[in-house]
Amino acid sequence: MEDPAKHARWQATIDKARANPALKYLVEKTIAEENQRFDAFLRNAGSTTTWYGRSRLSFIYFALVDAGLLPTGPFSWTEKDHVITFSVTSDGTTGEGWRERLGGMGYKMFGYSPLNLLYQIEPTNGVTTEVAILKGSFFDDEHRLMANVRAEAAKRGYTKPHPEVACLIRAKFTYQEILAMGLLEIAVMHEPLDDADHDPCVLGTGKYGGKDQLTVFSPEPMRPNDRYDVWHGFAFAASPATPSL
């Protein structure tokens, strides 16, 4: 017999994950698959409620844990009113160095564009940036426009971070940690750099083809009224970058 108090904690954790816009699809998909699997086990065992003492909830809970969809922390960021804050400190890594470093951590480059931008980075060393990520959930669906993102950042005194901040964020957080923020993608709103086609782009993080990536984003939507998703994040410098002592 499983502990009712433990069940309550499991259910509360699952409910929290279901409310996370970045996790919702994967959580619901996993729950549906585990429900089907558990039903099959019950039929084979001739049971109606438990399978060898295990409940349906325990099947779902541990499947979500194994999939990395129930991150519990502690986390190296804070969140208040849909704004995530943390700091990163540069260490002199060059563009080529970032290619090797991130590759060694298992991160891929989404096509050639990130490499083109990486090689344009002039690295700093020992500079700490306080990063603020405006989450898409800060805005309602109608007002989740790039013009409004920029206006809110300007109102708060946020500025454009150094491009290397994108690499520092990619190295600092796993994909599961970014999911725990309620995000799927983070665009770092640095001064745009030209890709190989001379289109201005910014660096950021995402997951494509099942792989964690350093990727690029257009700093402007294709159409002025294009709306972003609730799981997009926009990273700015919350305070001037300062040399670390």
N, C-alpha and C positions, 0 to 999 in steps of 0.2 A: 504494500500500500504506500503510494507516494505521499509526501508531506503536503497538506493543503496550503500551508504558508509558503512553501517553495513554489507550488503551483501559482499562487497569487503573484509572486515576484517574477516568475517566468512570463506570465500573461502581461504584466505591466511593462516588462522589457520589450515584448513582442509588439504591444500596442504603440509604444514609443517609436519603434522602428517603422511601423506601418504609417505613422504620421510624418515621417521624414520624407520629403519629396524626392530626394535622391535615392532613397532605399526602397520606396514604396513598390515599384514594379518588380524588383528582384525578390523582395520579401513575399509579395503576393504570389509570385510564380513558384517560389519554393514551398510556400504553405500548400498550394494546390497540389504540387507533386507529392508532398509528404502525406497529404490526406489520401490520395490515391494509393500510395504505397502501404499506408497503414490499413486501409480498407481491404487490400489484397491479403495482408498478413492475417487479419481477423477472419476472412473467409477461409483461408487455408487452415487456421487453427480451430475453426468452429466456435469462435468467441464473438461477443457483441460489444465489449467495451475496452478490454485491455489485451495486450499481447505479451504473455509471460510476465505479467506484472507491470508492464510499461504502458503508460497512457498515451493517448493521441497527442496531448500537449507536449509531453517529453520528446516524442519523435520530432515534432515541429521545432521545438526550442533548440535541440542539439543539432538538427540539420542547419538551422540558421546560424548557430555558433560556428559550426564547421565551415560554413560558407563565408564567414567573416562579416555577416550582416547584422551582428548585434554588438557593435563596439561599445565598450563600457568605460574606457579611459583607464588611468587619468590621461588627460590631453594637455598638450603644450600650447594651447591657445585658450582665449576666453571669448565669450560671446555675450553681447548685450544688445537688445533691440535690433536683431538681425544684422549686426555688424561683428565680424570676427577679427580679433586683434592678436598679434604675436610679433616677435622680432626675429630678424635674421642678421647674420654678420658675415660680410664677405671675407674671403681668404686668398685673394689674388689669383683664383683659378681663371685661366684663359678660355676662349671659346673651344679650342682643341682639347683643353683639359676637361672642360665640361662634357664634351662628347665622350671621352674615355671614362670619366667618372660616372656619369649617369648610365652609360652602357654597362659598366661593371656592376651597377646596382640593379640591373635588369630592366632599365627603362629604355624604350625605343624612341626613335625620332619619327614623327609622322611625316614621311616623305622627305624631300630635300630642303624644304623651306626653313625648318628650324636650324639646320646646319648653316644655311646662308646667313641667317640672323646671328647665330652664335659667333661666327667668325668676324662679325662687325663689333662685337662687344669689347670695350676697353675696360679691363677688370680693375677693381679697387681691392684694397687689402685692409682688413680690420675696421671696416665701416659698418656700423649697425643701423639698420632701417626698421623703424616701427611700422609694421604693415597693417593696414585696415582693409578688410574685404567686405564690400557692400554686397550682401546676398540678394539674389533675385527676389526672395521673399520679403524684402524691405518694401517693395513696390507692389501694388495690386496689379492684376493682369493688364488692365487698360493702360497703366502708366509705366510699364516696364520697358522703357525706351532708352536708347543710349543717351539722348539729349537729357533725359531726366537723371540718369546715372551720373553724368558729368556735372549737372547742376547741383545735385546733392553733395557730390564730392567737393565741389568748389565752396559750397556753403559751409562745409565742415573744415575747410582749410587743408584738405588733402591735396597732395601734389603727385607728379609723375615720378615713379620710382626708377632706379637704375635698371636697365634690362636684365642684369645678372640676377636680380631679385627673383625672376621667374625660375631660374636654375636652382637658386637657394630654396625656394618653396618646393620644387620638385624633389630635391634631395632631402628636405626636412620631413615631408609627410608621405606616408603610404597612401595607396588608393583607398584603403579601408578608412583611414583617418579623414581623408577628404570627404568620403561618403558620410562619415559621422558628423561632419560640419553641415550636412544637408545639401552638399554640392556634388555635381558630376564634373564640371569644368570650371577652371579659374583662368580668366584672362587678366594678365598683368598690364596695367594701363601705362606703360612707359612711353617715351617718345618713339613713335613708329620707326621701324627700319625697313628698308626695301628688300623684298625677296628677289629671287632670280629673274622674275618677270617685271621687276621694278614697281611692284605693288606694295604699298605700305602695310606692314603687319606688326602685330605684337605677339610676344611669346606667352605661353600659358601651359596648363596641365589638362590632361584628359585621358580617356581610355578608348581605344579604337581597335577593332579586331581582336578583342579580348586581352589586349596588352596595354599596360600603363605607358603613357607617352608624354614626351615634351612636344608640344604642338604649337601651331600659330593660329591667330585669329585676325580677322580684319578689324581695325579699330572703329570702323563705321559700318552700319548695316547696309545691305544692298539697297534697301528702300528706307526713306526717313521714318516711316511708321512701322517698320518691322519690330516686333516685340520679342524680347528674350524670354527664356523659360525661368521658372521659379528656382531651378537648380543651377543656374548660372551664377558665378561669383566674379566680382570686379575688384582687383587688388590695386590699392593706391598706397603711397607713403603717407602715414598719418602725422609724421613729424620729420623735420629735416634730418637727413642721414648724418650721423656723427661718428668720428673715429672712436674706436674702442680703446680704452685706457689699459 
